[in-house]
Amino acid sequence: MTKIKICGLSRLEDIAAVNAARPDYIGFVFATSRRQVDMETARALKQVLDPGIAAVGVFVNHPVAEIIALAEQGIIELIQLHGDEEEATVRLLQTQTGMPVIRALRISNPVDIRASTADYRLFDTYDSSQYGGSGAAFNWDLLRDVTGDFFLAGGLNSSNIAAAINQVNPYCVDLSSGVETDGKKDRDKIIEIVEMIRKIRG
């Protein structure tokens, strides 16, 4: 069954929505973004998150010590690196935290699909002005020969999620703007798309 990640949660209402929908993962964005949360906010949200849902910390060129601190305090259970981090940083975080690391790659052509020592790769849309969260999809044909479990992000929503899953067969789909209304997470959209995905690969 295709896993589901709802990324960019920042409010108690967001947590209530995912607790009702029960995706596999949620994402706390610690990078500069309109969805950014700080450690204390993430801690408060994690305390009311259903324990069956794993929290992913999303970072862009973040100090390693701060990532490790979030991991050690139980605020996150997976680490997603969305910046220009070196493979040595991936290995260090794996060793220091014992947690899975997701290496985000921004895709515009086949050269961008590179190997990583991370536990998972996440393929997102390339945008020269930002590291992620553009809300735009990329050419999924580029992933035709990719092997192994990977996350698919980039402009996924209720209108294209079935095509994405059937064409690309990702381990996990990563949704953010596609479950928002006016820049805020929308409970009804979250519940609807989780139910839709479960039926696609139920």
C-alpha angles and dihedrals in degrees: 000000000000112000120230131218123187107198135198103036114171109153138060088243088060091054091049089053095051092043086059095044097039105209116181096246140017127196131226110198112216093170123094105283141120084260094051120136130187126227096266094049091048091048092053092047093047090054091063097037115111104260090228090068116078119224119224121200112217115208138177114199089326125171107270092223091060092050090051091049092054090049094048092050092054095242092124135027100190132035123222118194112200102167138063096298117156123240087247088064090051091053093044092054092046090052098041098045105025086222129130114261123213115206111206117212122191109221129211101136139005093272089068091063099086135159123262139186087227119115091242137012121220118206116209136166117279113240118171092210099054144020096237147322096081093137091226126122125226133213104289091194086080088070095055095110098036115123132196131040115313141166120240119211136160125097098342116164142147092284097057106022095095092051091047094052095043095045102038104024096210123189088230137008116219117210131185121134089028090069096044136096118199090350096306130102111264115216094206093050091049094050092044097051095044089053090047093052093047089055093048093058101014 
